[in-house]
């Protein structure tokens, strides 16, 4: 079993990125003063010659440059660059792939020697689980316009686990062991589904939520709560990106030992980004996978 919670908290939302992302911290510190100086000089010249075209040009240039930096920063923090890199990476042929090669495998997963259970919904036989609790101190109107990680919402509790599992390659039919447990570096591109959202006008919590909060020493007093959970259950489609290892006829996919660069993606206006770890993503494009059976707690999908 591999606990990813601490690594996720360190980078606030996602985890295990090498460096500071697509935009180094020194770039805004250099570019912004240069743009401000250029605007000041162009404003002075425009006032002298009574021609404001130069000032308009510098304002337009500054807007484009700042938008470009902001776009890349947001894409880096949301792992959009890694997701696009995974889309462009071709599916690997395991029959001809070499030992130590970076491969992309898509198929159906099955549990290994250790299976996981989701924290809130209690879904069993999972290879990946993630449960996040956010709280917001303030008025209902403020919470309605805020978003997770922005303004009033704060991450109060996170439980994110992975374990070693098997994946059956849809292309070759081969069964491969994925080493996602035992302190492996893992980068999950799997979101969570919203389960509970409390309102100030209705503070009566379900017994399930009260019990779950009590077990983790959390209280709902004076806070607006938002609970999300995602998981990948046995039999679900998954895409894995990692290093292929062939040993004694056993195929394994392990995390890369070095950082991987996404390269420039000019069509998306994205700079290169380095990432480190085994990449996991739900193959069907959904944010996270839910069980096809009815939920164990039928009241979790309504507002408390």
C-alpha positions, 0 to 999 in steps of 0.5 A: 500500500502506498500513501500519497496524501503527504505528497499531495499536500506538499504541492497543494493539489497534485504531487510529485512534480520536478522543479517549479513547473512550466514557468520558473519563479524567476521568469515573472520576476524579470518579465513583469518589471521589464514590461512595466518599464516598457509601458512607462517609457512608451507612455512618456514618449507618447506624451511627448510626440502626441502619438499613443500607438506605441503605448497601445502596442506595449499594453497589448504586448504586456497583456499577451505575455502575462496571459501566456505566463498565467495560462502555463502556470494554471496548466502546470498546476492542474497537470494539463500538460501531462494529460496532453502528453499522455494523449499524444504518447502512442500505445505501446506494443509490449511484445516488441517493447524493450526492457527499460522503455517508457511504455503506455498501456491501456486495459482493465485492472485487477487487484494484486495481493493488497486491495483497497477500500474507499474511505467514505463510500466503502467500495471494496476491491479498488487499486486506487482511492482518494477522498478529500474534505474541504471546509470554508468559514464564511457565508453561503454566498461566499462559498458558492462563488469560491472554488477548491484551493481558491479564496475561502475553501481549504483542504482539511483532510486528504486520504489518497492510496494506491497499491500494486495491481495488474493490468491486462493490455487491451492491445496484446492481451498480456497481463502486467504487474504495475508497481504502484505501491510500497512508496512508489512515485505515482502521479494520478490524473484521476479526479473525485466526484462530489458526494456531500456539500453542506449549506449554512441554512441546513446544518443537519448532517447525515449519520454517515457523515457525522460518523466519518468526521468523528473517526477523523477528529473533524467537526462541522461546526461553523464550517461549510463542508464539501466532500469528494471521493474518487476510486478505480475499482477492479474491472475498470479501464485504466491507462498507465505510463511507466517503465517496462521491466522484464525479469524472468518472464515477468512483465512489470511497469515501474515508476521512471527513475528520472524526470520526464519532459512533456516537450513544447506544445505550441498548438496549446501554447504550453511550455515544457513541463517535467514530471516524475512518477508513474502516471495513472489515468482513467481510460474512458475520460471520466473524472473518476470511476464509480461502482455500477452497483447502487451506493452503500449510503443512498443519502450521500448524493444529496445536500446535507 
